[in-house]
Amino acid sequence: MVTASAPGKVYLFGEHAVVYGEPAVPCAIGLRASVTAEERSAGMRIQASDLSLDGFTVEYDGEGRDHPDIDVPDTLVQAAMGYVDEAVTQVREAADAPEASFEITIESEIPLGAGLGSSAAVAAAAIEAGTRELGVEITPTEIAERAYRVENTVQDGQASRADTFCSTMGGAVRVEGDDCHSIESPDLPFVIGYDGGAGDTGALVAGVRERRKEYEFAADTIEAIGDVVRRGEQALTANDTEEIGNLMDFNHGLLSALGVSSRTLDSMVWAARNAGCLGAKLTGAGGGGCIVALDPTPETLTALEYTHGCEEAFRAELDTDGVRVESE
Ligand code: MEV
């Protein structure tokens, strides 16, 4: 039995545009998903809790599948199951064990579909735990590649490497197409607001694709996000948190124009701005979930705690640890 964990992340800049080859800078944060894999003789069994779901157990074998008996939107459950299924496919391939079956237990501090990279963290941790359980050790680069394939399959061929590379490597990373590497980042005073909801990443990514097809200025908006990211990288190098905040505000406006913000995300962003934060934006696919703000003072956290629609507000720190084995 092997347990591995991987961190969630916030996007400082660049979500959605990164799917079209623009650069993005996600940062791993200290909320982790843990996956335990135990080989079993036949049939898969998956248990999950704390995924902002009530928890579910599914046992299945081959084609037949039981549907988990819980009261949450089907799309979310299917997405969660899809990530686990695809991760197991990657484990079987990496270990050259096409018949391997597991009992998989997921415990996560990262809310599902909320823009904090829960699926990437589950995919990376599941691949690490599953391969080790089969006695195979693969490199972080291979874990990141295989976790990317998981996301790409579940998102219908429309995923970037940003979430999975960040979750595997930890720290701050820069991703532009296939070019992924770790970068230096100052410790940023992240404050996160969570509306208790979730967005369907596949549907949101598809929505941006439709907009881009319909309006040429949506393609310009995506390129403008790339420009924001490039300026943001200069600000990061200069440790200019004020400018990083300004650019986060800009990035949020461009994401709104692409149709991926929501009323609660916007009200949390404005509550943070009114409280005097350096900058605030939605993080991840959008549609609901989380915003990230920068504020070294307690003001934003307090304001978010009193904002209608914000269910939870907390501080987060950059986590330099990527995927890691917890026990074996
Ligand atoms: C989702 O966390 C981030 C997106 O940019 C999709 C992706 O990069 O695959 C919206």
Residues whose N, C-alpha, C, O or C-beta is under 5 A from the ligand:
A	BS01	MEV	E15 H16 V18 Q158 A159 S160 A162 D163 G284 A285
